[in-house]
Amino acid sequence: MTINNQDKKYMRRALELARLAEGWTSPNPLVGAVLVRDGQVVGEGYHQAAGTPHAEIHALRAAGEKAYQSTAYVTLEPCSHYGRTPPCSKALIEAGVNRVVMAMTDPNPLVSGRGATMLQEAGIAVDVGVLEEEAAILNRPFIKYITTGQPLVAAKMAVSIDGKIATRSGSSQWITGEKARSAGRYLRHVYDAILVGSGTILADNPQLTVRLDGIKTKNPLRIVLDGSLRIPLDSRVLKVGEAETLIVTTEASSDKKKKEMEQLGVKLLVQPGSGKIDLPWLLKSLGKLEVTAILVEGGGQVHGSFFEQDMVDIIHLYLAPKIIGGSEAPGPVGGLGVNKVDQARKYRMVKTEQHDEDLGITYVRC
């Protein structure tokens, strides 16, 4: 592989383009493409939504005849098969591109490497691995979904510096300031779905929508774990005009309440039997619905259940410079926890952002 600083420069631009579609492409990945000929960018593009042209096609259309003998920089291996759109490898070959630089191969084990092979067999030089780690972080949800059939799980927490999410009386509005709360609401746009337990609905009656002015966003699928259908029918989360809602319950819950919720337009996912919602069953079920990433906003018992089963891939932590104190004031993760410190689940920090006085930190599982 012959990689130089120019290759990294153009791949960074391709990654910037890919991020422009953040929140819009599921279940497809985020992909950007840049075409360069004689040291000049002649075409750019990014995948904008599932079912629409891929990044390479947008870049080729922008370049026109200038695509001939150009180098294509793509953040993910060009596809080699017919899906919702024709294969991009074929389009690059037909355009006369003479080199393709990829950040990473397709993680789908059924097609990985085929696009690169198709290009090489057509006489096109192929290099793989430029800014590969950055590309993998960008598409963590897609990688998890395409390799396991299950969604990526992210936990969102807003805490004081002594690790509290509320006072001992239950007061929690607001731990963080407006900028941090806006950043947290933007995450709802990025993820396919937002998940809470019924306790959060009963305590706060939230809308679970994005609500950001001046930014084009979508509302996520709202998922509520409610094994016995405790939440009232006038809960704000059941107003389906704002966003779709999926209530996860069990066969043992009230048939009458199920019908009433369905009449409101709410979707139900019913687990066989009774008792607590089985999280492995839930993730498999959501994967079948093409949910590629969920943002778990709590409460503490729900977070605890996901952490205890080692299901949390990413943590979005918003840290406020406040001391709440109190041995009875709750923390963000409930449940039993581990017995010894060396049993603690480990994460590494990949991003920090300042939101006025608050600090946003993103961690990924080691």
C-alpha positions as CSV (number, residue, x, y, z in Angstrom):
1,M,0.0,0.0,0.0
2,T,1.5,3.3,-1.1
3,I,-0.2,6.0,1.1
4,N,0.9,9.6,1.4
5,N,-0.3,12.8,3.2
6,Q,-2.4,13.7,0.2
7,D,-4.3,10.5,0.5
8,K,-5.0,11.3,4.2
9,K,-6.1,14.8,3.3
10,Y,-8.7,13.7,0.7
11,M,-9.9,10.8,3.0
12,R,-10.5,13.3,5.8
13,R,-12.6,15.3,3.4
14,A,-14.5,12.2,2.5
15,L,-15.2,11.5,6.2
16,E,-16.4,15.1,6.6
17,L,-18.8,14.6,3.7
18,A,-20.1,11.3,5.2
19,R,-20.9,13.0,8.5
20,L,-23.3,15.4,6.7
21,A,-25.8,12.6,6.6
22,E,-25.6,11.7,10.3
23,G,-28.9,10.3,11.4
24,W,-30.4,9.9,7.9
25,T,-28.9,6.8,6.3
26,S,-30.0,3.9,8.6
27,P,-29.9,1.0,8.0
28,N,-27.1,1.9,5.6
29,P,-23.7,3.2,6.6
30,L,-22.4,6.8,6.4
31,V,-20.2,7.1,3.3
32,G,-18.4,9.9,1.7
33,A,-16.5,10.0,-1.7
34,V,-14.0,12.4,-3.3
35,L,-12.6,12.2,-6.8
36,V,-9.2,13.8,-7.5
37,R,-7.5,14.2,-10.8
38,D,-4.1,16.0,-11.3
39,G,-4.2,17.2,-7.7
40,Q,-7.6,18.8,-8.1
41,V,-10.9,17.7,-6.6
42,V,-13.3,17.1,-9.5
43,G,-16.2,15.5,-7.7
44,E,-17.6,15.0,-4.2
45,G,-20.6,13.2,-2.8
46,Y,-22.1,11.4,0.2
47,H,-24.8,8.9,0.8
48,Q,-27.8,10.8,1.9
49,A,-30.5,8.2,2.7
50,A,-31.3,4.5,2.3
51,G,-32.6,3.8,-1.2
52,T,-30.9,6.9,-2.7
53,P,-27.7,6.9,-4.8
54,H,-24.5,6.0,-2.9
55,A,-21.6,8.4,-2.3
56,E,-19.6,7.3,-5.3
57,I,-22.5,7.9,-7.7
58,H,-23.0,11.5,-6.4
59,A,-19.2,12.1,-6.8
60,L,-19.2,10.6,-10.3
61,R,-22.1,12.7,-11.4
62,A,-20.5,15.9,-10.1
63,A,-17.2,15.1,-11.9
64,G,-18.7,14.1,-15.2
65,E,-16.0,13.4,-17.8
66,K,-13.3,14.6,-15.4
67,A,-13.8,11.3,-13.5
68,Y,-11.7,9.6,-16.2
69,Q,-8.2,8.6,-14.9
70,S,-9.0,10.1,-11.4
71,T,-8.4,8.7,-8.0
72,A,-11.5,7.9,-5.9
73,Y,-11.3,8.3,-2.1
74,V,-14.2,6.4,-0.4
75,T,-14.8,5.9,3.4
76,L,-16.1,2.4,2.8
77,E,-15.4,-0.3,0.2
78,P,-17.7,0.3,-2.9
79,C,-20.5,-2.2,-3.1
80,S,-20.3,-5.0,-5.6
81,H,-23.8,-6.3,-5.6
82,Y,-27.3,-5.1,-6.6
83,G,-29.3,-4.1,-3.6
84,R,-31.6,-1.0,-3.5
85,T,-29.2,0.6,-5.9
86,P,-26.7,-0.8,-8.6
87,P,-23.1,-1.7,-7.6
88,C,-20.8,1.3,-7.2
89,S,-17.7,-0.7,-8.2
90,K,-19.2,-1.2,-11.6
91,A,-19.9,2.5,-11.9
92,L,-16.3,3.4,-11.0
93,I,-15.0,1.0,-13.6
94,E,-17.2,2.4,-16.3
95,A,-16.2,5.9,-15.5
96,G,-12.5,5.1,-16.1
97,V,-11.2,5.7,-12.5
98,N,-7.6,4.4,-12.3
99,R,-7.2,4.2,-8.5
100,V,-9.5,3.7,-5.5
101,V,-8.4,4.4,-2.0
102,M,-10.7,3.0,0.8
103,A,-10.7,3.7,4.5
104,M,-12.0,0.2,5.2
105,T,-13.5,-2.9,3.6
106,D,-17.2,-3.7,3.9
107,P,-17.7,-5.3,7.3
108,N,-20.5,-7.5,5.9
109,P,-18.9,-10.9,5.8
110,L,-21.0,-11.9,2.8
111,V,-19.6,-9.2,0.6
112,S,-16.4,-8.0,2.2
113,G,-13.5,-7.7,-0.3
114,R,-15.7,-8.3,-3.4
115,G,-15.8,-4.7,-4.4
116,A,-12.0,-4.4,-4.1
117,T,-11.6,-7.6,-6.1
118,M,-13.9,-6.4,-8.9
119,L,-11.9,-3.2,-9.2
120,Q,-8.6,-4.9,-9.2
121,E,-9.7,-7.4,-11.9
122,A,-10.6,-4.4,-14.0
123,G,-7.0,-3.1,-13.7
124,I,-7.7,-0.4,-11.1
125,A,-5.2,0.1,-8.3
126,V,-6.7,-0.4,-4.9
127,D,-5.4,0.8,-1.5
128,V,-7.2,0.0,1.8
129,G,-6.7,1.3,5.3
130,V,-6.4,5.1,5.1
131,L,-7.8,6.6,8.3
132,E,-9.4,3.2,9.0
133,E,-10.0,3.8,12.7
134,E,-11.8,7.1,12.1
135,A,-14.0,5.4,9.5
136,A,-14.8,2.5,11.9
137,I,-15.8,4.9,14.7
138,L,-18.0,6.8,12.3
139,N,-19.9,3.6,11.3
140,R,-19.9,1.7,14.6
141,P,-23.7,1.3,14.4
142,F,-23.6,-0.2,10.9
143,I,-20.7,-2.5,11.8
144,K,-22.4,-3.8,14.9
145,Y,-25.7,-4.3,13.0
146,I,-24.3,-5.9,9.9
147,T,-22.1,-8.3,11.8
148,T,-24.5,-9.4,14.6
149,G,-28.0,-8.5,13.3
150,Q,-28.4,-6.5,16.5
151,P,-28.4,-2.7,17.2
152,L,-25.5,-0.9,18.8
153,V,-26.4,0.2,22.3
154,A,-25.4,3.7,23.6
155,A,-26.1,4.9,27.1
156,K,-26.7,8.6,27.7
157,M,-26.2,10.1,31.2
158,A,-26.2,13.6,32.6
159,V,-24.6,13.7,36.0
160,S,-23.1,16.0,38.6
161,I,-19.4,15.7,39.3
162,D,-20.2,13.5,42.3
163,G,-22.1,11.2,40.0
164,K,-25.7,12.0,40.8
165,I,-28.6,12.2,38.4
166,A,-31.1,13.7,40.9
167,T,-31.4,14.8,44.5
168,R,-32.6,12.5,47.2
169,S,-36.1,13.9,46.7
170,G,-36.0,13.1,43.0
171,S,-35.5,16.6,41.6
172,S,-33.5,16.4,38.4
173,Q,-34.3,19.4,36.3
174,W,-31.8,20.5,35.4
175,I,-28.5,18.8,36.1
176,T,-26.8,20.3,33.0
177,G,-27.2,23.6,31.2
178,E,-29.1,24.3,28.0
179,K,-26.2,23.7,25.6
180,A,-25.5,20.3,27.0
181,R,-29.2,19.4,26.9
182,S,-29.3,20.5,23.3
183,A,-26.3,18.3,22.5
184,G,-28.1,15.4,24.2
185,R,-31.3,16.0,22.2
186,Y,-29.3,16.1,19.0
187,L,-28.1,12.6,19.8
188,R,-31.8,11.5,19.5
189,H,-31.6,12.5,15.9
190,V,-28.4,10.5,15.3
191,Y,-29.8,7.3,16.7
192,D,-32.6,5.2,15.2
193,A,-34.4,4.8,18.5
194,I,-34.4,6.2,22.1
195,L,-35.2,3.7,24.9
196,V,-36.5,4.3,28.5
197,G,-38.2,2.3,31.1
198,S,-41.8,2.9,32.2
199,G,-40.5,4.5,35.4
200,T,-39.1,7.4,33.5
201,I,-42.5,8.0,31.8
202,L,-44.3,7.8,35.1
203,A,-41.8,10.2,36.8
204,D,-41.2,12.8,34.1
205,N,-43.8,12.3,31.4
206,P,-41.2,13.2,28.7
207,Q,-41.9,13.7,24.9
208,L,-38.6,12.0,23.9
209,T,-38.3,14.1,20.8
210,V,-35.5,16.2,19.4
211,R,-36.9,19.7,19.6
212,L,-34.0,21.8,18.2
213,D,-34.8,25.0,16.3
214,G,-32.9,25.9,13.1
215,I,-31.5,22.4,12.5
216,K,-33.1,19.8,10.2
217,T,-33.6,16.7,12.3
218,K,-35.8,13.6,12.6
219,N,-37.4,12.2,15.7
220,P,-36.3,8.7,16.7
221,L,-38.5,5.7,17.3
222,R,-39.5,6.0,21.0
223,I,-39.1,2.6,22.8
224,V,-40.6,2.2,26.3
225,L,-40.0,-1.0,28.3
226,D,-43.3,-1.6,30.1
227,G,-43.8,-5.3,30.9
228,S,-47.1,-4.7,32.7
229,L,-48.3,-1.6,30.7
230,R,-48.2,0.8,33.7
231,I,-48.0,4.0,31.8
232,P,-51.2,6.0,31.4
233,L,-52.9,6.4,28.0
234,D,-52.5,10.2,28.1
235,S,-48.7,10.0,28.4
236,R,-46.9,12.4,26.1
237,V,-44.8,9.6,24.6
238,L,-48.0,8.0,23.2
239,K,-48.8,11.0,21.0
240,V,-47.7,9.3,17.8
241,G,-48.1,12.4,15.6
242,E,-44.8,13.6,17.0
243,A,-42.9,10.4,16.5
244,E,-43.5,6.7,16.3
245,T,-43.7,4.8,19.6
246,L,-43.0,1.1,20.3
247,I,-44.1,-0.3,23.7
248,V,-42.3,-3.4,24.7
249,T,-44.5,-5.5,27.0
250,T,-45.3,-9.1,27.8
251,E,-48.1,-11.6,27.1
252,A,-49.2,-11.2,30.7
253,S,-50.1,-7.5,30.4
254,S,-53.7,-6.4,30.0
255,D,-55.3,-7.2,26.6
256,K,-57.6,-4.3,27.1
257,K,-54.7,-1.9,27.6
258,K,-52.9,-3.3,24.5
259,K,-55.9,-2.7,22.3
260,E,-56.3,0.8,23.7
261,M,-52.7,1.6,22.9
262,E,-53.0,0.2,19.4
263,Q,-56.0,2.4,18.8
264,L,-53.8,5.4,19.5
265,G,-51.5,4.2,16.8
266,V,-48.8,2.9,19.1
267,K,-46.9,-0.2,18.0
268,L,-46.5,-3.1,20.5
269,L,-43.7,-5.6,20.7
270,V,-44.9,-8.5,22.9
271,Q,-42.5,-10.8,24.7
272,P,-43.7,-14.3,25.3
273,G,-44.5,-15.1,28.9
274,S,-44.3,-12.7,31.8
275,G,-41.7,-11.1,34.0
276,K,-38.9,-8.6,33.1
277,I,-38.2,-7.8,29.5
278,D,-35.4,-10.1,28.3
279,L,-32.8,-7.8,26.8
280,P,-31.1,-10.3,24.4
281,W,-34.6,-11.1,23.0
282,L,-35.3,-7.4,22.7
283,L,-32.1,-6.6,20.7
284,K,-32.7,-9.5,18.3
285,S,-36.3,-8.3,17.8
286,L,-35.1,-4.7,17.2
287,G,-32.5,-5.9,14.7
288,K,-35.3,-7.7,12.7
289,L,-37.0,-4.3,12.5
290,E,-33.8,-2.8,11.0
291,V,-33.1,-0.7,14.1
292,T,-29.3,-0.3,13.9
293,A,-28.7,1.8,17.0
294,I,-30.5,2.7,20.2
295,L,-29.9,5.5,22.7
296,V,-30.7,4.3,26.2
297,E,-31.7,7.3,28.4
298,G,-32.6,5.4,31.5
299,G,-33.6,5.4,34.2
300,G,-31.0,4.0,36.5
301,Q,-32.5,0.5,36.6
302,V,-32.7,0.3,32.9
303,H,-29.1,1.4,32.5
304,G,-28.1,-1.1,35.2
305,S,-29.8,-4.0,33.3
306,F,-27.9,-3.1,30.1
307,F,-24.5,-2.7,31.8
308,E,-25.0,-5.9,33.9
309,Q,-25.5,-7.9,30.7
310,D,-22.5,-6.1,29.1
311,M,-24.5,-4.7,26.3
312,V,-23.5,-1.0,26.3
313,D,-21.1,-0.2,23.3
314,I,-20.9,3.6,23.8
315,I,-21.4,6.0,26.7
316,H,-22.4,9.7,26.1
317,L,-21.7,11.4,29.4
318,Y,-22.6,15.0,30.2
319,L,-20.8,16.2,33.3
320,A,-22.1,19.2,35.2
321,P,-19.8,21.2,37.7
322,K,-22.2,20.7,40.6
323,I,-22.1,18.7,43.8
324,I,-25.5,17.3,44.8
325,G,-24.5,14.9,47.6
326,G,-26.6,12.6,49.7
327,S,-26.2,8.9,50.1
328,E,-29.8,8.4,48.9
329,A,-29.4,10.6,45.8
330,P,-29.4,8.2,42.8
331,G,-26.6,7.6,40.3
332,P,-27.0,6.9,36.6
333,V,-26.5,3.1,36.8
334,G,-28.6,1.0,39.1
335,G,-28.8,-2.8,39.6
336,L,-26.4,-4.9,41.7
337,G,-23.1,-3.8,40.1
338,V,-19.8,-5.7,40.4
339,N,-18.3,-7.1,43.5
340,K,-14.7,-6.0,42.9
341,V,-13.2,-3.1,41.1
342,D,-11.2,-5.3,38.7
343,Q,-14.6,-6.7,37.5
344,A,-15.7,-3.2,36.3
345,R,-16.5,-2.9,32.6
346,K,-13.9,-0.8,30.9
347,Y,-14.3,2.0,28.3
348,R,-11.9,4.4,26.6
349,M,-12.5,8.1,25.9
350,V,-12.7,9.0,22.2
351,K,-14.2,12.5,22.3
352,T,-14.7,15.5,24.6
353,E,-16.7,18.7,24.0
354,Q,-17.3,21.8,26.1
355,H,-20.9,22.9,26.5
356,D,-20.5,26.2,28.4
357,E,-19.7,25.0,31.9
358,D,-20.6,21.4,31.2
359,L,-18.4,18.7,29.6
360,G,-19.6,16.1,27.1
361,I,-17.5,13.0,27.0
362,T,-17.9,10.0,24.6
363,Y,-16.5,6.6,25.6
364,V,-16.4,3.3,23.6
365,R,-16.1,-0.2,25.0
366,C,-12.6,-1.5,25.1
